């Protein structure tokens, strides 16, 4: 092929498509496996490994005579596969239920990312070969190709993270960048490529209209870098009360809030347990880290507290106001919980940490350093309450043990209440204070798995040792909610 500067545009689109694929891939995985460090580590490792293999194989392909045809084929297949990625995720539910967390995440990442990343990695050496007329140009051309590709990736990252994924969703974002990759084939200046481009674009257009299966009774759905959010209206039977309409807030397919539409009250055993026990706390200022649908904040308002609710995801604040009747008396703040703690100079009678994002608990909010700052924000006789999963036994209980060790080392006393005797079906609620906390009902004294570990900023071990509990929680959730209950 004759040397042409227009081929650098292909390199730009290829770099943009790489980052769009990686970001959308991580978001497609998160509804099944969460968005923990394990997921991101797997996605990044598989992406880099696939690109490295692609670079190596692309170097071999660059020695072929028909480089333009090879490049066109590679880009066409990569574009088509990007369009199929949302459909491939249908296999993730069975993977999630049949393998350990790390194994399942790696399997999903391999299935989703290896082929497109390998193909796009192979494109760059071929582009360099096409543009290099003699060996003296090889270094300059290589540097230019990889820098242009990287710039495309940087721009794509910002566009996907701040605009495309939140505004149009993951599937449409993939279709857009796959289409750019397909259209770039026209720049290879071969007429027969036009037919290939038309075929790929038609396939992507069809996929864009057919690969999305909406959740039943969904009244709101939005994708974003912080996860997929759904609001569902459903009907359930409450013993002694008959059928009632319910509204659910889901993050990455996991229910965060469940509200009775008749009364506006929560259907969560955790919120009911909280309701029974917070009468022991003197009303005043209350801080809720993790707003969710706002039912706990509304409960505190009813009990006379002046409530500030902190939520990392601004979309959830909007959903709480628009769909879950968040009280106008709640001061909703969009911020990371730890950042808010570090900047806060207020004093509170009650601090509630309810920072579940799907099944995960952001561990940076529960370090020794964070708890030390929280102590300074607490008025005399104030209470710190933490919502937690139900696991205390065996390997799944190590995360709970670490949290309790961290509380002790920070000077907190605690009592534990539970919504059920069954680990797989319950929440634990830690009622803590610098004095002797009081629990009126549902107090338990479980035998917690022993460990000496604590969670700190310098050694944040909680996420690692809580991973098995989180996986069990997600599995049991999926089995329960998606089996007809």
Secondary structure in CASP SS format (residue, H / E / C, confidence):
PFRMAT SS
TARGET T0000
AUTHOR 0000-0000-0000
METHOD secondary structure of the structure
MODEL  1
X C 1.00
X C 1.00
X C 1.00
X C 1.00
X C 1.00
X C 1.00
X H 1.00
X H 1.00
X H 1.00
X H 1.00
X H 1.00
X H 1.00
X H 1.00
X H 1.00
X H 1.00
X H 1.00
X H 1.00
X H 1.00
X H 1.00
X H 1.00
X H 1.00
X H 1.00
X H 1.00
X H 1.00
X H 1.00
X H 1.00
X H 1.00
X H 1.00
X H 1.00
X H 1.00
X H 1.00
X H 1.00
X H 1.00
X C 1.00
X C 1.00
X C 1.00
X H 1.00
X H 1.00
X H 1.00
X H 1.00
X H 1.00
X H 1.00
X H 1.00
X H 1.00
X H 1.00
X H 1.00
X H 1.00
X H 1.00
X H 1.00
X H 1.00
X H 1.00
X H 1.00
X H 1.00
X H 1.00
X H 1.00
X H 1.00
X H 1.00
X H 1.00
X H 1.00
X H 1.00
X H 1.00
X C 1.00
X C 1.00
X C 1.00
X C 1.00
X C 1.00
X H 1.00
X H 1.00
X H 1.00
X H 1.00
X H 1.00
X H 1.00
X H 1.00
X H 1.00
X H 1.00
X H 1.00
X H 1.00
X H 1.00
X H 1.00
X H 1.00
X H 1.00
X H 1.00
X H 1.00
X H 1.00
X H 1.00
X H 1.00
X H 1.00
X H 1.00
X H 1.00
X H 1.00
X H 1.00
X H 1.00
X H 1.00
X H 1.00
X H 1.00
X H 1.00
X H 1.00
X H 1.00
X C 1.00
X C 1.00
X H 1.00
X H 1.00
X H 1.00
X H 1.00
X H 1.00
X H 1.00
X H 1.00
X H 1.00
X H 1.00
X H 1.00
X H 1.00
X H 1.00
X H 1.00
X H 1.00
X H 1.00
X H 1.00
X H 1.00
X H 1.00
X H 1.00
X H 1.00
X H 1.00
X H 1.00
X H 1.00
X H 1.00
X H 1.00
X H 1.00
X H 1.00
X H 1.00
X H 1.00
X H 1.00
X H 1.00
X C 1.00
X C 1.00
X C 1.00
X H 1.00
X H 1.00
X H 1.00
X H 1.00
X H 1.00
X H 1.00
X H 1.00
X H 1.00
X H 1.00
X H 1.00
X H 1.00
X H 1.00
X H 1.00
X H 1.00
X H 1.00
X H 1.00
X H 1.00
X H 1.00
X H 1.00
X H 1.00
X H 1.00
X H 1.00
X H 1.00
X H 1.00
X H 1.00
X H 1.00
X H 1.00
X H 1.00
X H 1.00
X H 1.00
X H 1.00
X H 1.00
X H 1.00
X H 1.00
X C 1.00
X H 1.00
X H 1.00
X H 1.00
X H 1.00
X H 1.00
X H 1.00
X H 1.00
X H 1.00
X H 1.00
X H 1.00
X H 1.00
X H 1.00
X H 1.00
X H 1.00
X H 1.00
X H 1.00
X H 1.00
X H 1.00
X H 1.00
X C 1.00
X C 1.00
X C 1.00
X H 1.00
X H 1.00
X H 1.00
X H 1.00
X H 1.00
X H 1.00
X H 1.00
X H 1.00
X H 1.00
X H 1.00
X H 1.00
X H 1.00
X H 1.00
X H 1.00
X H 1.00
X H 1.00
X H 1.00
X H 1.00
X H 1.00
X C 1.00
X C 1.00
X C 1.00
X C 1.00
X C 1.00
X C 1.00
X C 1.00
X E 1.00
X E 1.00
X E 1.00
X E 1.00
X E 1.00
X C 1.00
X C 1.00
X C 1.00
X C 1.00
X C 1.00
X C 1.00
X E 1.00
X E 1.00
X E 1.00
X E 1.00
X E 1.00
X E 1.00
X E 1.00
X E 1.00
X E 1.00
X E 1.00
X C 1.00
X C 1.00
X C 1.00
X E 1.00
X E 1.00
X E 1.00
X E 1.00
X E 1.00
X E 1.00
X E 1.00
X E 1.00
X E 1.00
X E 1.00
X C 1.00
X C 1.00
X E 1.00
X E 1.00
X E 1.00
X E 1.00
X E 1.00
X E 1.00
X E 1.00
X C 1.00
X C 1.00
X C 1.00
X C 1.00
X C 1.00
X E 1.00
X C 1.00
X C 1.00
X H 1.00
X H 1.00
X H 1.00
X H 1.00
X H 1.00
X H 1.00
X H 1.00
X H 1.00
X H 1.00
X H 1.00
X H 1.00
X H 1.00
X C 1.00
X C 1.00
X C 1.00
X C 1.00
X E 1.00
X E 1.00
X E 1.00
X E 1.00
X E 1.00
X C 1.00
X C 1.00
X C 1.00
X C 1.00
X C 1.00
X H 1.00
X H 1.00
X H 1.00
X H 1.00
X H 1.00
X H 1.00
X H 1.00
X H 1.00
X C 1.00
X C 1.00
X C 1.00
X E 1.00
X E 1.00
X E 1.00
X E 1.00
X E 1.00
X E 1.00
X C 1.00
X C 1.00
X H 1.00
X H 1.00
X H 1.00
X H 1.00
X H 1.00
X H 1.00
X H 1.00
X H 1.00
X H 1.00
X H 1.00
X C 1.00
X C 1.00
X C 1.00
X C 1.00
X C 1.00
X C 1.00
X C 1.00
X E 1.00
X E 1.00
X E 1.00
X E 1.00
X C 1.00
X C 1.00
X H 1.00
X H 1.00
X H 1.00
X H 1.00
X H 1.00
X H 1.00
X H 1.00
X C 1.00
X C 1.00
X C 1.00
X C 1.00
X E 1.00
X E 1.00
X E 1.00
X E 1.00
X E 1.00
X E 1.00
X C 1.00
X C 1.00
X E 1.00
X E 1.00
X C 1.00
X C 1.00
X E 1.00
X E 1.00
X C 1.00
X H 1.00
X H 1.00
X H 1.00
X C 1.00
X C 1.00
X H 1.00
X H 1.00
X H 1.00
X H 1.00
X H 1.00
X H 1.00
X H 1.00
X H 1.00
X H 1.00
X H 1.00
X E 1.00
X E 1.00
X E 1.00
X E 1.00
X E 1.00
X E 1.00
X E 1.00
X E 1.00
X E 1.00
X E 1.00
X E 1.00
X E 1.00
X C 1.00
X C 1.00
X C 1.00
X C 1.00
X H 1.00
X H 1.00
X H 1.00
X H 1.00
X H 1.00
X H 1.00
X H 1.00
X H 1.00
X H 1.00
X H 1.00
X H 1.00
X H 1.00
X H 1.00
X H 1.00
X H 1.00
X H 1.00
X C 1.00
X C 1.00
X C 1.00
X E 1.00
X E 1.00
X E 1.00
X E 1.00
X E 1.00
X E 1.00
X C 1.00
X C 1.00
X C 1.00
X C 1.00
X H 1.00
X H 1.00
X H 1.00
X C 1.00
X E 1.00
X E 1.00
X E 1.00
X E 1.00
X E 1.00
X E 1.00
X E 1.00
X C 1.00
X C 1.00
X C 1.00
X C 1.00
X C 1.00
X C 1.00
X C 1.00
X C 1.00
X C 1.00
X E 1.00
X E 1.00
X C 1.00
X C 1.00
X C 1.00
X C 1.00
X C 1.00
X C 1.00
X C 1.00
X C 1.00
X C 1.00
X C 1.00
X C 1.00
X C 1.00
X C 1.00
X C 1.00
X C 1.00
X C 1.00
X C 1.00
X H 1.00
X H 1.00
X H 1.00
X H 1.00
X H 1.00
X H 1.00
X H 1.00
X H 1.00
X H 1.00
X H 1.00
X H 1.00
X H 1.00
X H 1.00
X H 1.00
X H 1.00
X H 1.00
X H 1.00
X H 1.00
X H 1.00
X H 1.00
X C 1.00
X C 1.00
X C 1.00
X C 1.00
END
